[in-house]
Amino acid sequence: MEEGRKFDEDKLRWDLLPIDCVEDVVKILTFGAKKYGPNNWQGVDADRYFAALMRHLSASRQGELNDIESGLSHLSHALCNVVFLLWFEKHNINNKE
C-alpha cells in the first residue's frame, strides 16, 4: 500500500505539548472550582495571581514539591497562575480591585 499524504507542515504541532503537564493544570483548576466555584478566578485581580505565582515558585525553589493545602505540585500551581495571567493579557482585562 502506498503511504498516504497529509499537508500539515504549517499546522500547529499539538503533538509536541506534554499533555501530562496540561492535565496537572486541569487538576489545579478542578481543585479551585470545588473551593471557589467554576471560573471564579476570572474575577480576581491579576496582581494576586502574580503574587501566588511567585509564592509557588519560591516554595518549589526551596525544595517543597507540593502545596500543603491541595497536595498538588507547586509548579503546577505556578503554571496555572501563568495561564490566568496570559488569559487576562489576551482578553485585555485589567481587573484591579
N, C-alpha and C positions, 0 to 999 in steps of 0.2 A: 504494500500500500504506500502510495506517495504521501510524504509529510505535508500536512495542511499549512496554510499560510494565515497569518493574522497580522495586520498592520497596526501595531500598538506601540511602536517605538517612542512616540511623543506623548503617550498617556502617562498619567500618574502611576508610580510604582508602589501600589498598596501592599504588594508582597514584601516590601522592604521594612514595613512597620512591625516592630516587635509587639505582637498582639497581646502577649502576656503582660507587658507593661501597661497597655491600654486597659486591660482587664483590671489591673490594680487601681487605676484611676476610677473605674466604674465602681469598684468596691468602696472607695472613699466617697463617691457621690451617693451610693446607696446608704452608707452609714450616715451621711449628712442629711439625706432625705428622711430617714427614720427619726433623726434627732430634731430637725428644724422644719421639715416639710420639703416636698419636691421643689427644686428651683428657687428656694429661699435665698440662695447665695446671690442671685441677680439683683437683689435689693440692698445688698450690703456695700458699704463704702469700699472701693477698690484698695485704698490705703491699708485697710485692715487685712486684706489678703496678702499684700506685700509684707506686712509685719509677720503674718503667720508663715509665709514662705521662708522668711529669714529665720524664724524660730525653729522650723523643721530642719532647715539646712544646718543650722548651728548644732542642734541636737544630734543629727546624723554625723556631723563632722567630729563631734566629741565622743562618738562611739556608741550612742544609743540608737539601736537599729529600728525599734518600733515605738510608736506613740503609745503612751501608757493608757490613755482613755480608749482608743479604738483597737489597739493591738496590731495596727497596720503600719507598714513601713513609713518612716519619716520622709523618705524620698518620694514615696507615692503621694503623700500629703503635699509635699513641695510641688510635685508635677501637677497635681490638681489645682493648686493655687496659681501656678503659671498659666494653666488653661483658663482659669477665671480671668486673670489679668489680660490675657490675649483676647478673650471674648469681649471684655469691656472696650479694649482698643479697637477691635474690628467693628464693633457696633457704635463706636464713638460715644460711649457712655462715660460721663463724669458724674458719678452719683455721690458727691461729697455730702456728708451729713450736715 
